[in-house]
Structures are given as C-alpha cells and as structure tokens.
C-alpha cells in the first residue's frame, strides 16, 4: 500500500507562495486534497493534487467529495461526539441537531470555518479550497528530492483536472520549468482544444475507460462516451504517452463482452503503454455520508482476485502489459 499523507485532513490550507521562494502564479483553482508520497498515480513517488468538480456522476465514485465545483461543509459521523458545540458556535444558525447529530443547512452556511478547529472530535471539515497555482506549486516543490530519486513527479487528478484548464495549464507549465514530471489522471470528457493544449505540456495521461457501450455509460456516469473515446484516440494519435485505466465494477463493466470491446479499442490505438485495472471498493459510500445528502452510489461487491486475474489475462491477450491496481 502507498504511504499517502494529506496536507491537511480537516481543512485544506496553503501558505503564501512567496514564503517558499516562488513567484505567486496568479491563476486560481479549486482543489480538495493534496496527497504526498503517492505511488499509485504514475511512476515513482508523486504528489497528487485533487481538483474539485467533475462533469461525470459515476455511481461507484470513490471520491464523491470531488463532484461539486464549490467548497462544501462535511461531517465525519463516526467522529462526532454529539456535544452540540457547533450548534452553539454558528452565528448564522446554519447548524441544528437532528436525532442528536448536527445537520448543516447549506443555504445558511457561509463556510466561515469557525466550527472546524473547536470541534473536539475533529468531525467537521470544509471540503475544497481555492488556491493560486503558486500556492499549489509550493506544496509540490517540497518533495523534489523524492521525484529525482524515484523518477516521480506531480499528478493532477480529481474530480476532473480538465474541467479547470487554465489552472491545470499554469501548474503544468511551472512543473515543466522546474523539471518536474507530470501526469494527468482524467476521464477525458472535455473539448478537443482543451485536450490539445494540455497534451502540449503534460508528460503522461492516465485515461479512464469506464464502458464501451455509450448508453450504459450514460446510465452509470451521466454522460455518453463518444467524446471520451475520441479524446483518447486524439491523444494517442498525436504522440502523447497514455496509460489506460479501467475501474472494474461488478455488474457494470466486468462482463467478457465489454472487456473484449475495451481491449479491442485499446489495441487499435498507437502507443498505449499499459492497461491498469482498478478493483471497485466501497470507500466512496462512507465519504458520501459526510454531506448529509443523497448521492446515488451503487452497492456492488468487490471483484475477487480470480476475477481480476481473469480480466488481466483477457486484456493481456491483446498484447498489453496489464497491471492490477494503480
């Protein structure tokens, strides 16, 4: 397992870029986490920056906190000691008790953060923070020595990084100036001009393929897959380095017909370096409960090792090196 370390688990904060000796790149974006020492988000040891906001609504989403393109109040129910202190602290009457648990009214909450630090159980947090590219670079550059020794770098994930193209391009440009390897972990649902601009600056793409049937893709993610597949073709045909990633979701895309269609599509593309297959887990369901609203996530079974090995063998028959896990 990777030894991933978050910048701040309760409320993402950034020190001014000037303190780190960086020019304050003024382009701003919305992020919800930065994980250091990641080893499953591209080659070597990496810092992964998670962008907030996504055009897809995957029903198995592992990061449902990434969906909304705005900061959100959240409550870790298992940490809440039911003390009611947050109700007393809120000067806007946005928090009330519902069955002993605090309930936050998003229409009243201004995300002031005054209830975060005093919470004795560390249950309250704000998901998402706006930052400049310079501030994010100050975090990325902390671990340059590890990138150099391991062949690692920075990975931009989400959510969907292509949904904030100016912010992403600013970060990619600064990484290139600093000689930091970059990877973009993307669903590839974006306009072609955005994909082309990012392709000029990114060193590697980690591209998701969720299903080859467009209607089933729409039913489970909210969008059809034509634009996604066209963009993956576009990246491969213009010489970008691409690793294809397939989340394996039992009952959705793990059948032999879809695996064969995915393998055939990948085999038609020039330059696909590898296929990663990622087993479904239910971690997103626990995260979704932090928001006190209904997020339509499915409850699938985790695929067995035997099933994952069988899918790996099937995809490997198309001539690919296949890795189980990121």
Secondary structure, 3 states (H helix, E strand, C coil): CCCCEECCCCECCCCCHHHHCCCCCCCEEEEEEEEEEECCCCCCCEEEEEECCCCCCCCCCCCHHHCCCCCEEEECHHHCCCCCHHHHHCCCCCEEEECCEEEECCCCCCCCCCCCCCCCCCCEEEECEEEEHHHHHHHHHHHHHHHHHHCCEEEEECCCHHHHHHHHHHHHHHHHHCCCEEEEEECCCCCHHHHHHHHCCCCEEEEECCCCCHHHHHHHHCCCCHHHHHHHHHHHHCCCCEEEEEEECCCCCCCHHHHHHHHHHHHCCCCEEEEEEEECCCHHHHHHHHHCCCCCCCCCCCCCHHHHHHHHHHHHCCCCCEEECC
